[in-house]
Amino acid sequence: MAYDTRNWLDRYTTALGTPPISDEEVKTLLELAGVAAHASERTAAPITCYVAGRSGTPIAKALAVAKELAEQLAASSD
């Protein structure tokens, strides 16, 4: 049986020994993945989230940076 997202994330963070992820963090990460997927190839989405986490940048700031980069890329392609 597959777990729902919340159950999976709770179990996964426990297994990793890290604090649980909040619903707001999940929402922001999904938005970050969406920005990456729409500004580039879809495969960039999970890797972008990984890079954001690895950088230690707060999720909200990582999202803002991604949005700014996506806007710059869109403007340069016009």
C-alpha positions in Angstrom: 0.0 0.0 0.0 1.3 3.5 -0.9 1.3 6.1 1.8 -0.2 9.5 1.3 2.3 12.5 1.1 2.0 13.5 4.7 2.4 10.0 6.1 5.4 9.3 3.8 7.1 12.6 4.7 6.6 12.1 8.4 8.0 8.6 8.2 10.9 9.6 5.9 12.0 12.5 8.1 11.9 10.3 11.1 14.0 7.6 9.3 16.5 10.3 8.4 16.5 11.7 11.9 15.5 15.2 10.8 12.7 17.4 12.0 9.3 17.0 10.3 8.5 19.2 7.4 5.6 21.6 7.8 2.6 21.8 5.4 3.8 25.3 4.5 7.3 24.0 3.6 5.7 21.3 1.4 3.6 23.9 -0.4 6.6 26.2 -0.9 8.8 23.3 -2.2 6.1 22.2 -4.6 5.9 25.8 -5.9 9.7 25.9 -6.2 9.6 22.6 -8.2 6.9 24.1 -10.4 8.9 27.2 -11.2 11.9 25.0 -12.1 9.9 22.7 -14.2 8.2 25.5 -16.2 11.4 27.5 -16.6 13.5 24.6 -17.9 13.2 20.9 -18.4 10.9 19.1 -15.9 13.9 17.0 -14.6 15.3 20.2 -13.1 12.5 20.4 -10.6 13.6 17.7 -8.0 17.2 18.7 -8.5 16.4 22.4 -7.9 14.7 21.4 -4.6 17.8 19.3 -3.6 20.2 22.2 -4.4 18.0 24.6 -2.4 18.1 22.2 0.6 21.8 21.6 0.2 22.5 25.3 0.1 20.9 25.9 3.5 18.9 28.7 2.0 15.5 29.2 3.6 12.8 27.7 1.3 11.0 31.0 0.8 14.2 32.7 -0.3 15.1 29.8 -2.6 11.6 30.2 -4.2 12.1 34.0 -4.6 15.5 33.4 -6.3 14.0 30.8 -8.6 11.2 33.1 -9.6 13.6 35.9 -10.3 15.8 33.7 -12.4 12.8 32.4 -14.3 11.7 36.0 -15.0 15.2 36.9 -16.2 15.3 33.9 -18.5 11.9 34.6 -19.9 12.8 38.2 -20.5 16.0 37.3 -22.3 14.3 34.9 -24.6 11.8 37.6 -25.8 
